[in-house]
Amino acid sequence: MTTLLVCVLAFWMGYSVNQGGTCAVATAYEILHHRRSRLFVGLLAASATAGLVAVPLVWFAGGSAMLAGTVGVSGTMLAGAVIFGIGATLNDACLLGALGRLGEGELRLVLLPAGLAAGFLLADGTGIGRTQDIRDSILSAPGATGNAVLAAFAVILAATIAHVSRGRIARPPGQWPFGLAMLVLGATGGTLYATAPAWTYADLVRRSLPLAMSLENDVAALTVTATIAGAVAAARRRKRWRPRGIAIPAVAKTVGGGFFMGLGAAVIPGGNDGLVLAALPALSVGGAVAYVVMLATIMAALAIKHAWQGRRPSADRSRPE
């Protein structure tokens, strides 16, 4: 029953990811080129929701749930955030975005695990990420501090949902309101990270490597499948399921981007989804700084890419990426 519940949560998380279009690269692009922060604010809403769900769950679950460990700011953590941001830009999608777009039929993303595996192998071989001092979150036990933080999460959630719900935005058939997608993403993601921390796409790839821990009784294979199934179901509901072929340039950017994301995710556990749905709700200072640095890196990389394309002949600029 526990495994079934976790898979149901993963399905609806994948569904909400596709419905909301949540992706660190899309978020950075929106801020940089459209001077809007709707996606960023939506991710804050998801993070606050995750905290409001995960923290009480840990308090009252009798040891069957736990918050992510917290880390301080370090050079290794900052380097990992920069490397992950470069990889996400090269891939044109972060880990969350890749799952959502895979659900829409972007088949090149089935090759992302190859790049992630190469990055994890290098990280494991060099010992990167093993030197972090991980501590329990200050929210792990009930108390006045925890109550105050939960109240703050509630205020943040109310403000962010109000922000993303302003105005009338036309939605195609089958499309959820953006605020609803962020609420479901936060609730399902927060519960998953608290009850089955090693459930993600990146965890599945890393545990499948030679000399890694066994996949026996590991729920990650089921949850990743359920997450992708949810993304596919949402895309079909929105009539956006359209399988696309795999071109050689797309293979290069997918595997190359995956390599850098795997290397970065070895330092910032879980990648960008872990930061938003586990590290920030646990009040990890290092996690918060890593997310800001990762987002800034993606924005810088997109700006450089835009400037480079602006210098190319018009005939080259007309070619699809």
N, C-alpha and C positions, 0 to 999 in steps of 0.2 A: 504493500500500500504506500509506503514511503517513497519507493522508487517511482511508482505511478504518479504520485502527487508532484514529485520533482519534475517528471517529464511533462506533465500538464502545465506547470509553471513555465518550463522552458519553451513549450509551444506558444504560449501567449506572450512570452517575451519576444520571441521571433516575430510574432504577428505584429506586436506594437512597434518593433524596430522598423519594419517595412512600412507600417502606417505613418510613423512619424518622420521617416527619412533622416533619422539621427545618425550623424557621422561627423567626426572631428574635422575632416577635410571640408565638408560642406559648410560646417559652422564657421571655419576660418575664412572660406571663400565669401560667405554672406557678410561677415564683418568687414573684410578687406574691400570687396568690390561693390557691395550694395549698401554699406554703412548701416546695416541692420543687425540686431542682436537676438532675433526671435529664436533661432535654434539654440544659441548659447543659454538664453534664459530658460528655454524648455528643458535643457539638460540640468540646469540648477533645480528646476521643479522635480525632475526625476530623482536627483540626488537627495533632495529634502524628503521626498516620499520614501525612498529607500531607508533613510535614517528613521523616519517615523514608524516604519514597519519592522526593521531589523533590530533596533535597540530594545523595544518592549519584548520582542520575540526572544532575544537573548536573556533578558531578565527573568522571564516566566517559563522558559522552555525546559528548565531543570537540567541544563548541561548538554542538551541535544543541539544547541545552536551557539554560534560564537561570532563575534565581530572580527573584522580583519585586523591584523596587527598594525601598529603605527610605526613610522620611521621618521627620522629627522632629515634635515636637508644635508646632502653630501655631494661632493663632486661627482661620485659615481652615479648617484640618482639623477643629477642634472644632465650628465652625459647620456644616460639611458633615455631620458625624455627627448633630448635633441635627436638622438639616433632614431628613436621611434617616430618622431615627427617627420624626419626625412623619408623614412620608409613608407609612412602613410601617404605622403605627398606623391612619392614615386608610384605607388600602387593606385593612387587616386581614390583611396578609401581606407579608413581605419578598420579595426577588427569588427566593430559593430556595423559600420557601413558595408563592409564586405559581405556579412551575413544577409543584410537587407537586400543588397543588389544581386547576390547569388540567387535569392528567392525570386527575382525578376527575370532570371534566365541569363545573367552575365556569366557565361560558362568559363571564362578565363580564370575566374576566382576559385575554381576547383583545384587550381595549381598553387594557390596560396600556401597550403600546408608544406609544400616542398621547400619554399623559401623560409617559412617559419622554422622548419626542422633544421635547416642549415644554420640559421642564426642561433638556435638553441644549442646545437652541437658545438659551435664555436664558443658560446658563453660557458657551457659546462666544461669544455676542455681547458679553458683559460681561468676558470674559477670566478668569472665576473658575476657579481650579484650575491656571492656567498658571504661577503664581509659586512652586510648590513646588520645593524643593531635593531632588531624588531621587538617592540614592546607591546604589552596589552593596552587596548584603548581605555581611556579614562571613563568611557561610557559602558564598560563591560559589567559593572555592578550598579544597582539602583542607588540613588542619592540625590542631593540637592543640585549638584552640577548636572547630572543626567537629566533631571526634570527641567532645568533651565534651558539646556540644549534642545530638548524635545519641543519646548515652547518656541525657541528660535526657529527650529525646523518648520513648525506650523506657520509661523509668520512668513518665512521665506516662501513656503509653498503657496500660501494665499496670495502673496504679492506677485509671484512669478506666473501663477495660473491666470491671475487677473490681467497681467501684461500680455501674455500670448493669446488671450481670448478677446482682446480689444478689436473692435471693428468687425465688419461682416466680410468674411473671406469665403469666396465660392469654393465648394468642395465637389470634386467629381463623384460619381456614384461609387459607393463602397468605401469612401474615405472617411476615417474617423476625424473628429475635431482634434487639433494638435494637442490641446491640453489633456484630453482623455488619453491619447497615445502615451504622453509623458507620465501620466499617473500610473497606467498599467505597466509601463517599462520600469518605473521606480519600484512599484510594489512587487512585481515578479522578480526583478533583479535583486532587490534587497533581500527578499526571502531566500532566493537561491544561494547568494553569497554567504548568508548566515547559516544555512542548513547543509549545503553541499558545496563548500568553497572551491573544490577542484572540478567544476562542472563545465568549464568553458572550452571553446574551440582551441585556444592556445594550450590549455592543460592537456587536452586529448592528444595534440601533436607531441607535446613534450614527453608525456608518459609512454608514447609509442616508440620512442627512440631506443636504440640499443643501450643496455646498461641502466635504463631508467626503471622506475618502480613498475611493477606488474600492473597490467590492466585488469587483472582478475578482480571481480566484484566492483569494478570501477564504473560509476554511473555516467561518466563523461561521454562515452560513446552513445548512450541513449539520449542524453540531454542535448548534445550537439545535433543529432538527427532530428529530435523534436523541435529544436530552435529553427533549423532550416525548413522543416515542414511547416512551421508557423509562418515563416517569411513567404514561402511559396503560396500558402493558403491566402495570405493577405494580398499578395500580388495578383492572384487570380480573381479575388473578390474585387479588386480595383481595376481589373482588366489590363494589368501591366505585365503579365507573364508573357515573355517573348524571348525564347532561346536565341542567343547570338553566338555565332561561330568564334573560334579562337584564332587570331592572327599572330604571327611571329613576334611583332613588336609588343603586342599585349602580353605574350608569354614572358618576355624579358622584363617588362615593368612589374608584372605580378610577382614573379619569382624574386627579382631583385628587391622590390619593396617588401616582400615577405621576409627576406633575409634580414633587412635592417629592423623591421618590426619585431622579429623574433629575438634579435640581439638586444633591442631596447626593452622588450617585455620581460626578459630575464632579469633585468634590473628593477623595473617598475612592475611588480607581479600583476599579471592579468591584463596588462596593456591599458588602453584608454577606458574600456568598459569597467575594468577593476577599479580604476581611479574614481570614476563617476559614481558607481553603484556600491563600492565597498570601502575604499580609502577615505573619501570625503565624508560619508556618513559616520565613519569611525573617528573623525577629527584627526586624521593623520596630516601633520604639517608638511612632511615630505611629499605626501601624495598630492596635496593641494598645490604646492610649488611645482611639482613635476607636471601636473596638468596644465598650469599656466605656461610653463616653459615649452611643453609639447605644442600647445596651440600657437604660441608665438613663433615657434620654429616653422610650423606649417604655413603661417601667414607670410613669414619671410621668404620661404621657398616658393610660395605662389607668386609673390611680388617679383622675385627674380625671374621666374618662369615667364610671367607676363611681360616684363621688360625685355627679355631675350626674344620673345616672339614678336615684340614690337619692332625689333631691329632687323628681323628677317624679311626677305623680299615678299611682296604680297602674294605671289604664287605659292610660296611655302606656307604662309599663314593660312591659306584656304584649305590646306590638307587636314583631315581629321586626326586627332591625337590618338 
